[in-house]
């Protein structure tokens, strides 16, 4: 056999073994962030193989493989990983559905996800206060710093306990300052707990958990916690506070507006 023919035979055998023929199949697709923007620099790999590529400036990728069912893995620093089951065609290429990667918050805590960004809830450690002689409660002194007008806010927990979560409505009360019943300070106490569950929004990683509520929230102050408002600190001794604001009040009648130059009362 001529040497050239022998080499061509070896090459054909190698192509068949590695890629089921010299016309390898491929899948292509795009990776997006939660705002729907394309995401470059994402590593796209074929599970169980050495094949991997990076998404380009438009978030697009094209990955070769062998025909059959496979799983693609997507990874980028600062984002939760993702997976996608895909069926490579027998010949040519196939278009995969777009994949969305969730960006991770900068640190552990509870957030409201709004307009494509994380708004961090204030974290407070409840203390023991006395409302009246013999009546002690776990309460927080400082009011929440974050407010939303959403009655069903998108609450995300990151690197927090995964079970036994609580959502409590808080009411303001007067606690005794020292032993003097006449000296009072305002505090926030739990006034009821709503049903809530945690579910993963970044399968299969499960790094981000959404707090699903059993009903819309009325205007008021709320705390996400794992028993801290009840004095239980086994899972987490903190509470994460936010406020739900009501609809904006309509402007008053024209005659109620002070004329220019008139003194106005302090709010």
N, C-alpha and C positions, 0 to 999 in steps of 0.2 A: 504493500500500500504506500502511495506517495506520502511524503511527510506532511504536505499541505492538507491532504484529505484527512489524515490522522488528526491533525490539529483541529480541523473543522468538526470532526466527530466528537472530540473531547469538549469543545466549546458548546456544542449543542446539548450534550449530556449535562454539562454544568448548568446551563440555562434552565433545562427541564427540572433539575433537582431543586434549584433555588427559587425559581419564580413560576413554575408550572408552564414553562415555555418562554420563548424569547420576546413575547409581547405581554409584559407584566400588566396586571390590572391596577387601578388606582382609585382613590376617593379624593374629592376636593371639598372644601367648605370654608366657612368663616367663623371667627370667634369674636364675640361682642362683650361689652361690659353691661351693667344693669341699666345704663342710660341709652342703650342701643347703639353706642359708638363702637367702631371696629377697634380691636385690641391687638397690636403688634407684639412681637417678642414672646409669644406663647409657645411652649414646647408641646408638640403633638407627636405622640408615639403610639406604636402598635403593641398592645399588651402581649408579652411573651416573645417579642422579637426585638431586634436591634434597630429597627427602622424608626427614625424620628426626624422631624423638621421643625423649623420655627415659622410662625406666621409672619407675613410681611407687613409693610406699612398700612395696608388696607385690611389687616386681620385675616388674610387668606392663606390657605395651605393646600398642598397636594402631596399625598402620601401613597407610595406604592406598597403592594402586598400581594398575597396569593388569594385566589377566589375562595369564597366561603364566608362564614360568620366570624367576625372579629370584634374587638373592643378597642376603641381609641381612648387614650388618656391625655388630658390637657392640664398643663401645670405652668404657673407663672408666679414669681416671688410677690408676696403681698396679696395674693388671691387664693380663694378656696379652690382646690382641684376639682375637676369634673371628669366624667366618663360618658362615652357614647357607644352604644352597640350599633354596628354597621355591617352590612352584607356586601362584601366586595364582589363585583360582577365577574362572570366568566371571561369576559374580554372587554377591553376599553375602560371607561371610567364611569363613576357614579357621583352624584352630588349629595353630600350629607346635609342634614338640617343644621341651621346655625346653632352654635353652642354659646351659652352665656356664662361668664365667670363672675362670681361675687367677690368684690374687693373686701378684704378683712379690715376691721377697725384697727386703730393704732394700738389699742390696749384692751384688756379684759374689762367687761362691764355690760351695761344695758343701754341701748340706744333707740331713738326713734329714727327710722329710715324715711326721709322725706326729700323730695325733689332730687333724688340721686345721691344724697349724702347722708352720713351718720351724724345725728345730733345727740351728744352724750348727756345722759341723765345724771343729775347730781347724786353722788353716793354719800349716804349719811349712816352713822352708827347710832341706833337708838339708845337712849339712856333711861334710867328709872326716875320717874317724877312722882310727886305726891299731889293729887288733885284735892284731897281733903284728908284730914286725919284718918289713917287706916286704909286709904284708897290709893294704891300705887299702880302706875301704868308705865308701859314702855312707850316713849314718845321721842319726837325730834323737835329741836328748837328752831332750826332754820327752815324757811319756806322753800319751795322748789324754785330753781332758776330757769327752767325750761318750760315753755308753754306751747301748746298746739291747739289749733281749732278743729282738728280731726276727731270725730266721735269714735272712730275705729282706727286709732293710730297703728302704724306698722312698727311694732316693738320687736327689736332684735336683741337676743342675749348672746354674748360672745365669751367663751371660756368661763362660763358660770355653771353651777350645778344643773344637771339635766332632768331633775325630777323634783317633786314636792314644791313647785313654784306657787306663789300666791300674788294676787293683785288686790290690794286693800284701798278703800276710799278713806281719806284722812279728813278729820274735822279738827278745827282749832278749839283748844280748851285752855283754861287758866290753871297753871300749876303753882303750888306754894313755893316761895323762894325761902329756903331755909326752914325754920320751924315756926315762922310767923304766918298764921292763916290770912292775915290782912295783906301780906306782900305777895304779889302774883306776877308770873311771867307767862307769856303765851307759848304754847307748845302744840304740836300736831300729833293726834292719836288716831289709831285705827278705829273706824266706825262701821266696819263690815267688810267681808271678803267676797269677791266675785269668782265664779268659775273660770278657770283659764288652763290651757294646756300648751306644751311646747312641742313644736314639730320642726324637723330639719328643712331648710330651704336650699341646701347645697349638697344634695345626694351625689355620690355616696359618702362624702367626707363627714357631713354632719357637724361641721365646725360652727355654723350659724344656726341659731334656733329662733323661730318666730313664736311670739306669745299670741296664741289665738284666744280671743275673748268670746264668751257665750252671748254677749249682747253689747250694743253700742254704749259708750260712756257718756254720762251727763256731765255738764260743766262742774268742775271741782278739782281737788287735789288728790293724787293717787300715788301709791308706792308699790313697786315690784320688789318682792322679797321672798326669802326662803325660810320664813319663820321669825325673822329678826323683830318685827313689830309685835310679836307675841312672846318675846323673850327666849326664843329658841335659836341658838347660835351654832348648832352642829354643822350645818351645811355652809352657811354664810352669815356673818353677823351684821351685814349691811342691808340697807334699803335704798332703792333707787327711785327718786322722786320726779314727778312731772305734773303739770297742770293742764287740764282741758278747759279752754275758754269757751264762752257762749258766743252766739252770733253777735256781730257788732250792732250796737244800738243805733237806731236811725237818728239823724241830726234833729235838734229841737226846732221849733217854729222860728221863723225869721225874727219875730218881735222879741224873742228871748236873747238875741245876740246883743252884746254890749256895744254902744256906739264907740267909734274910734276915739281914743284918748281917755276913756273912762277907766277907773281902777277896777281890777278884777280880784275876786277873793282867791286866796291861796287854795290849791286843791287839798 
